[in-house]
Amino acid sequence: MAPLPPEKIEDLKEDNVFSASLREHSLTFHATWGLFSPTAVDEGSRLLIEEMEIRPTDAILDVGCGYGVLGLFAAALAPQGTVDLVDKDFVAVNYAKKNASKNRLAHATAYLSNLLSHVAPDKKFDVILSNPPAQGGRELLSIFLHDAKTHLKPGGKIYLVTVSGLKEFVKRNFQEVFGNYEKVRQGKTYTVALARNGIMHNS
């Protein structure tokens, strides 16, 4: 692969700016190279946004938020609610903050956190969302799900979208931690899975 000419480099440092329309809401995103899917909403996130059930007053947490796609669409669907967006990457958090401001979603707050490590211990959510990296591994998913359970209200929901090759892995982990699992939708490449807190049955 040939290196890019020097005159292109300054252009590459400019924000990538694009709009996306989903669920009757149109949002504009700023992103940069090095963040996941920096020029368009990725297929997995799109699938999850189309399927997630969000009430207008819900308290929502987007874990591994990137530049804010899931959390900010959730914020648009919950105008009387609150949305916390967390990521371990300070560049992602800065862009999530920028995108919340540019889309006038003042009830969405982005901050640094390694999974849920910096989420206030007493904070409880109606919905937790995540599009986790496929290479995260069993240990990272286990930490995430156990911490998520402690932060979900009774009956609260957790949605994950993963490549479909991981759906059985997610199913086993959801059943182990939450006692239930629902395959919400399976696309060509990605699967959206759901578990509910405090509802013990295998499905």
N, C-alpha and C positions, 0 to 999 in steps of 0.2 A: 504494500500500500504506500503510495507516494506521499511525502509530507506536504502539508498545506503551505501555499506561498505566504510570506510574511504579511502581505496586505489583507489577507483573509482573517488573520488572528484577531484584530481589533473588532471585526464584525462578530466573531464568535463569542467575544466577551459581552456583547449586548444580550439583554434578556430575550429569550424566546417568548413571544406573546401569542396566545391563541384563545379562542372562545369555544365553549362546549354547551350544548343545550340538551338537558335531560330532565325528565319529570316536570316539564313545563317551566323550568328555570334555565336561564342562560347566564353563565358565569364566565368571566375572563380570567385567565391564569398567566402569571409570569413564572418562568422557570429558567434553569440554566443547565449547561452540560455538566454531567456528573451526578445529577439527580435522576431518579427512575422515570422513564418515559417523559423526557423534557419538552417534547413538541406536540403532544396530544394526550388525551385521556386514554390510558391503556385499556385493552379489552376486558381484563378481569375487573378493574374498578368500575367500568361501565356496566358490566353485568350485575355487580353488587348494588350499585346505585339504583338500577332499574328494579331490583327485587326487595330492597330493605324497607321494612315497615317503620316509619318514623311518625310519631304524633307531634302536633304543634308545640307541646310543652315539654317534650322529652329532654332529659339530661343525657348527653352523648359523649363518648370518648372515642377518638380516632387514634389508634396505636400504630406507630410507624407511618406518620401522616404524609411524609414527603412534602411536596409544596401545597398540599391541602385539599386534594380532589374529593376524597370521601367525606371528610369532616365539613367542608364548606357546602357541598350539596346537601348534607344532613342539616346544616345550619339554615339553609334556604327552606328546607321542609319543616323546620321547627323554629318559627320566628319568635315564639314566646319561651323557648327553651334555652339551654346553654350547651356549648360544644367546647370540649377540651381537645386540642390536637397536640400530640406528643411525638417526638422523634429524637434519636440520639445524635443526629447530624445537625450542627448549628446552621449550616447553609439551608437545609430543608426548613428548619424552624423559621429562619428569617424570611424565606419566601412564603411560607404559610401565613406569617403575620402580614406580609405585604399584600397577599391575595385576599385575606380577610378584610383588610382596610379598603382595598380597591373595589371590592364587591359590597361594601357597606354592611358587613356582617359583624357588627360590634359585639354580638353575644358569643362570638367564636374567639377562643384564646389559645395561642400556640406557645409551647414552652419545651425546653430540653428535658428529656427523660429517657433513660435506658429502659425500654418497655414501660412498666408502671412504677419504677423506682422513685420518681419524683412527683407522683400523683399523691395529693394529700390523703393520709391514711383513712380519714373519716368521710371521704368523698364517695358518693354512691351514684351509679348511673343506671338509666333505663336501657340504654343500648351501647354496646361496645362494638366497634368496627375495626377490621384490619385486612390489609392485603399484604400478608407477610412474604418475605423473600423465600423462594423455594429452597434455598440452600441453608436455611436457618438451623435445621436439625432438630432432633427429638428433645434435647435438653432445653433449648431456647423456647420451643413450643410449650413444654411442660411448665417452665417458669411463668410464661405468659398466661396460660390458661388458669393455673392455680391462683395467680395474683388477680386475674380478671374476675374470678368467682368471688373473691373477697370484696370487690368493688361494684358488683352488680346488685341492684335491688332485688328483692324476692320477685320472681317472675320476669326479671330483666333478661334481655336477649343479647347473645354474642353472635356476630356474623363474621365468618372468614371466607375469603375467596382465595383459592389456590389452583395451581395447575391440576387438571383432573387426575393425573397420575398419583396425586397425594390424597385423593378423597377417602380411601380406606384408612389411611394413616390418621387423617383428621377425624374420621368416624370413631375409631377406637379411642382416641384421646378425648373427644367430646363425651363419649359414653363413660369413660373412666372418671373424668372430673365432674361432669354435670349430670350423668345418669341418663342422658337423652341425646338424640341427634336427628336432624332433619336435613335431607338434601333438598335445598330450595330450588335450585336450577342448575342443570349441567349444560354448558355450551360446548362448542367444538373443542376448546382448549382448556377452559376454566370451569370450576364447580363452586357454587355458593352453598355454604353449609351454615346451619343455625343450631344453637343449643339455648335452652332456657334454664335459668337459675332456680333451683328448688323444685323442679319437676322431674321425678325419678321414674323414667321408663325407657326402655330401649326400643328404638324404631329403625 
